Amino acid sequence: MPSALPKPATSPSRDELIARYDGRAPRYTSYPTAVQFGGAVDAGVHAGWLSALPPEQAVSLYLHIPFCARLCWYCGCNTRATTRAEPVAEYVDRLVDELALLEAVLPDRLRARDIHLGGGTPNMLSREDMGRLFKAIRHVFRVSPGATVAAELDPAVLTRDWVRAAAFHGLGRASLGVQDLSPRVQAAVNRIEPFAVIQQAVGWLREAGVLSINLDLMYGLPRQTVADVNNTLDAVLTLKPERLALFGYAHVPWMKANQQLIQDSELPGPSERLDQSEAAAERLAREGYVRIGLDHYALPDDELARALAEQRLHRNFQGYTTDPNAVLIGVGASSISRLPQGFVQNHGLERNWRDAILRGDLPTARGVALTDEDRFRGDLIEGLMCDLAVDVEAVRARHANAIGAGPDLTVAFARLAPFVEDGLLVLDGERLVVTEAGRPLVRSIAAVFDAYLDPDAGRHSRSL
């Protein structure tokens, strides 16, 4: 099986490359990353940014549902386990209130073209709560005909009635959490889920007319092997999903207490992780899927693959996206908004988020105002993360009115030299192209342009 990193006799060995490059780096779903968010961006600043939006502005909406019927040990999301309907219904009450607070500061009923329900487990919403939520959304925003409505779903608690109700409200894209189908791996992460459950969920979604289905898989899980990854693919590819995501498990137990239940000794090492990732990539390529960025795959006629081919792919807090909207409004505990002036995050603790809303305040916890240099560097990083290539001179020209000649990148280019020498990057003047061998390290390559990153802080997961 080909290695994910080059290892000709004249080049460093795979182990040497891993030791050299397997540092910690952000996933770059934003720039600056959330580590740079601070309290200077408060509810007042947030309200001012929202009120300054032009009335014709099209927006995307993200609504966070922080509940799950079970707590998976690998999870890094902001969620909690419950089996009771009352906390979820009360949370929806506050979501409706937060939407009313947004209505009070927005300049008009802005047009919403994309709505994403994330979590947690959005299908923890009852059909009645889902109806109340969409009624409030449509009251505050003008939902475009044909707007994309997407949801992240847990197959174990999905029902046919829920799928039908969601389809009534416009659900057109669904993402199902699979991770791995090996009972041994599932036991190690507290997520027991037979393939028949996933198969049934996909059947209900197809029956209801959901045209785009994504399956979330993971590598690097405890007890997981290349054989487990291949066996999982054998099963899920029979469902013919339009998209798959293959995320590397990010082990950050100092940030997520539930991950402390995972035994470090059962985790595969970086070389094993690379074997798992590349085995999946090779299999999916044989099945006709297009490899997108760091960890996504799509059939050639899927919109995500077409966006890659046409260089209009973007990256946000939900991963790779075709969403062209410059404004993303986050609703719910911990949700993040992207506005022209910067990023804003709601309180992550549900109690603090709820208390702010009951006081009549936007539940803003922190954020960061963008500088012109941030926008320039953010475009460089997004280009690398999405297209595995970027022309620095062309990006500089797009930002010339704001930044002039821009920041001096001499040090950044010097830091790229080792990647070039090891065959991970091709540098032609100011045009950078990440090689296939360098794809697993694109986060580390992009980090060269991050003016804020402290590589010794240990705030991020490992690159490989």
N, C-alpha and C positions, 0 to 999 in steps of 0.2 A: 504494500500500500504506500503511495507517495506520501512523503512527509509534508507537513504544513510549512516547514521552514527549510531552506536549502541546506544541503550538507555534502557538497562536493569535497574532494580530498583537499583542495587548496583553500577551502573556506572553513570558518569556525564550525565545530560540530553543533548538532542540535542542542546538546546540553549547554554548550558555551553560549549559544544564542539565547536560550531561555534565561540563563544566569544574567546575561547582559541586558535583556530587554523586558523581562517579566517584572516590571515595577508596578506601581499603582497609578491609575489614570482614570479620569472621569469618563462617563459614557457619552458625554456631550449631547444631551437632549436639550441643552440651552447653553448659551455663552453670554455673560458669565454664568457659571454653574451655580446651583443653589447654595453651595458653600459660601458664596460671596453675598448672599442675601442678608440684609440687616434691618434694624428697626427704624432707620431714617425714612424708609418708605412705610408710612402708616396709613390709617384709614382716610385721613384728610388728603394726603397725596394721591392715594388710590382714587378717591372720588373725583379729584381734579383731573386726573388722567382720563377717567371714563367720560366725564362731562365734555372734554375737549374733542372727543371722537366726532368726525363729521357725520351728519345724519344719513348720508348715503353709504356709510361704511358697512360692508358685509363682514360678518363675524362667524367664528366657530364657537361652540359651547362644549365645555367639559363638565360633567356632573359626577362627583365622587360619592360612591356608596360604600361606606367603610364597615361592612358586615359580611361575615361568612358563617356558614353552618358548621365549619370545622376550621381549625387553625393549622395550616400546613407548615411544617418546621422550616422549610427552605424560604418561606415568603419574606420579601422585603417591603411589602406594601403597608400602607397605613390602614389597618383593619383590625377588627376584633370579632371573636366568635360569639354567636347567639343563636338560640333556637326559638326565641320568642318573637312574636309579631309586633308587640307593643313598642319596643325601642326603635324598630325600623319605621313604623308609622309616625312616631314622634319626630324622628329625624327628618322625614319628608315634610312634616309641618314646618320645620325650620328652613328646609330648602325653599319652600314656597315663600316664607318670610324673607329669605335672602334675595330671592328673585324680585320681590317687591322693593327691597332696598336698592337693588340695581336699577329698577325702573325709575326710581326717584332721582337718580343722578345721570342717567343716560340721556342724550339729547333728543332721542326719538325712539320709536320701535324699530331698532336696527334689524336688518335682514340676517337671519341665521341660515347658513348653507350647510353646516355640518354640526351634528349633535353626537357626542360620544359619552356613553355611560360606562364609567370605570369603577374600579374598586380595589380590594373587596370583591363582592359578588353582587352585581346589579340585579340578577334574577332572584335575590332575596326580597325584592320589592313585591308586594302583593299586586294583583291586577288593579285593585282599587287605588292603591298608592301610586302605581304607575300612571293611571289615568289622571289623578290629581296633579302629578308632577308635570305631565305633558300639557295639561290645561293651563298651568301657570306659565310654562315656557311660551306657549302660543299667545298668551296674554301680553307678555313683556316683549317678545320678539316676533317679527314677521318671518315665519318659517317658510323658506322658499319651496315652491313646488319641486318635487324631486330631490329635496335635501337629503344628504346622506345621514342616516341614523345608524349608529354602530353601538354594540354592547359587548363587554367582556363577560363570559358566562362560565359557570361551574356546571358541567354535565350532571354531576351527582344530585343536584337539587333542581334541575331543570324539569319542567313539565310541558306537555303539549299545550295545555290551556295558556300557560305563560307565553309560550312562543306565539300562539295565535293572537294574544292581546298585544304583544310587542309589535307584531307585524301590522296590526291595525294602526298603531301609532307610527308606522313607517320604517320599522327595522329592516335594513337591507344588507347589513354586514354584521357578522357575528364572529367572535374570537373565543374558541373553546380551550380551556386549560387541560392539556394532556400530560405534559412533562415526560413521563416514561411509563411503559406498561408492565415492566418487570415487577412481580409481586415482592421480590426481595428489595428492590429500590423503593417501591411505594411504601413498604413498611418502615424503611429507614427515614422517610420524610413525612410520615403520618398522612398519606394521601392514598387511600385504597380506592381504586377505580377500575373495574373490569372494562375491557374493550367494548363489550356489549352495551354498556351505558353510554359511551361516546358515540357508538354507531347509532343508537336510538336517538340521541340528541341531534345528530346530523340529519337523520331522517325527518324528524319533526321540522327542522329549519328548512330543509329543501321543500317539504310539503307545504309550508307556509309562504314559500316564494322568496326566501332569503337567498340572494344570488351570489353572495361572496362569503365564503367561510374560511377562516384562518384557524389553524391549529397551533397552539403554543407547545413547543417541546423544549427540553433542557438537556444539556450535557454537563459533566462535572459533578453530578449528584453523588451522594454517598453510595457505595457498593456498585456503582454503575460501571459497565464495561462497554467496549465497542460492540460486542454481541447484543447487549441490551438495546443500544441505540439502533442497530440494524433490525432487530426484531420488532421494535416499536414502529420503525418506518414500514416494515413489511405489512403491518396491520393498518396503519393510518392511511397509507397511500391507496388502499382499496376504497377509501371514502372520497377520493379525488378532490381534495381541498384546493381552492383557488390559490391560497397562500399558506405558507408555514413560517413560523419563527422558531429559530433554534438558539435559545439564549444560553450563555454560559452561566452556571450557578455562581452568584456572587456571595461569597462567605464573609459576612461582616457581623459576627456575633457581638461585637462591642457596640453595635448600633441596633441590632434586632435580637431581643432576648430569646425569642422562639428558636433562633438558630443555634443557641447554646445547647439545645437538645440533640444536635447533630454531632456525632463523634468525629473529631478531626482525623483520627486514624483511619476512618472509612472513606475519606475523600480521595479521589484520584489526584495524582500529581499533575503538574503542567504538561508533561510529555503525554500522559494518558489523556488529558483533556483535549490536546491537539489531535490525537489519534481519533477520538470520538467525533470531534467537530469535522475533521476532514473526511472521515468515513461517511458521515451524513451528507456532506457537500458532494462527494463523488456519486453517491447513490441518487441524490436529487437531480444532479446534472443528467444522469442516464435516463431519468424519468421525464426529462424535458423542462425542469424548473430553472428559472433564471435566478442566479445568485445576486442578491441585492445588499450592498453595503456590508456591514459586519455580520449580520445574523438573520436576514430575511430571505425568503425564496417566494417566487410567484410564477404561475404559468405565463407563457409569453403573451397571451392576449389579455391578461389581467391589467387593470389600470396602473398598478404599482410597477410592473415591468415596463409598460409603455412610458410611464413617467421617467424611469431610469434612462431608457433609450433616448428620450427627448430632452434630457437634462433639466427636468422640472420636478425632481424629487426633493422633498424637504424632510427635516427631522425635528420632532418636538417631543413633548413629555410622554407621548404614547408610542414613540419610536419612529420608524420611517413612515412617511405619509405623502399623499398626493394633494393634501389640503393647501390651497394657494392663499388662504386668508391670512392677512398680516396680523389680525387680532384674534386672540383666543381668550375667551372669558371663562374662568374657572369658578365653579359653584360647589360648595360643600367643604367639609373639613379637609385641610391640607392641600386643596386644589390650587393650582398655579395658573395665573393669567399672564398672557403675553400682550403687551400694549406697545404702541409706537415709542413711548417714553421709557419703557423698561418692563421688568418682571415683578409680579406681585404674588405672594403666597398667603393663603388663609391660615388661621390657626390650625395646627395639626391635632392638638388635643380637642376631642369632640366637646368637652365641657367648656373650654375657653371659646370655641367657635360658637356654641349655642348661647353662652352668656352675652357675647357681643351683639348677637342678633336680637336677643330679647331686650337689650338696652337701646336698640334702634341704630346700632353702628354697623358699618361694614366690618366683617370679621377678619380684617387684615392683620397679619402678624408681622410680616417683613417683606422685603423686596430689594430691588437694586435698580437705580436709574442708569440708563445706558449712555455712555459717552460715544462720540463719533469713532474713536479708536476701537471701542468694544464692537461696534457694528462691523467695522472693517475686519477685525480678527474673527468675529463670529462667522462672517461669510467665508473666510478661508477655511475655518474648521468644518463648517457645514459642507463645503465642497469636497473636502477630503473624506468626511464620514459618509456622504451620499454617493459621490461619483468616483471615489478613490483617485481623484485628480483635481488639481486646481491650478489656474494660471494667476499667479500673484500679481503680475503686471496688469492683467485685465481687471481683477478685483480692485486694485489700487485706482485704476482709471475710473471705475464706477463710483468710487468714493472721493474723487479728487476735489469736488466742490466743498466737501466738508473737512477733509483732512489734508488737502494739499499733497505734498510728497508722502505724507503718512509717516508712521513710526519707522525707525531704523531696524531692519530685520537682519542685520549682519550676524548677530549672535544666534538668532533662530536658524539661519541657513547653515551656520557652522555646526549646530547641533544635529542637523540632518545628515552630515557627512558619514557617520557610522552606518546609518540605514542604507545609504547609497553603496558604500563599500561592501556591505553584506548582501547585496542583491535584493533588498526589501523595498527600494525606492529608486526611481529613475528621475534624475534632475536635468532638465534641459533649459538652461538660463533660469528663468523664474517660473517655469512650468514644472509641477510635481506630478508624478504618476506613481501610485502605489502598485507594486507588482502583486501577482497572485500569492507569491510567497510571503509578501508583507501584509496581506489582508488581515490576518489575525492580530496584527500589531498596529492597525490604523489608529486606534485610540492613542497609542504612544507617539505616533508620528504627528497626529493633530495637536497633541499636548505641547509640541515645540512652539506653537504660536499662542499658547495660553499665557498671558502676562501675569496671571494671579496664582498659578499652580505652585504649591509647595510640595515637591515630590517626597519630602520627608515627613509630611503631616500624618500620613496613614489614614486619610479620610475616605479613600476610594478603594474599590475592589482591585484585584490584580488584573493585569492586562491580558494574561493568557489563562 
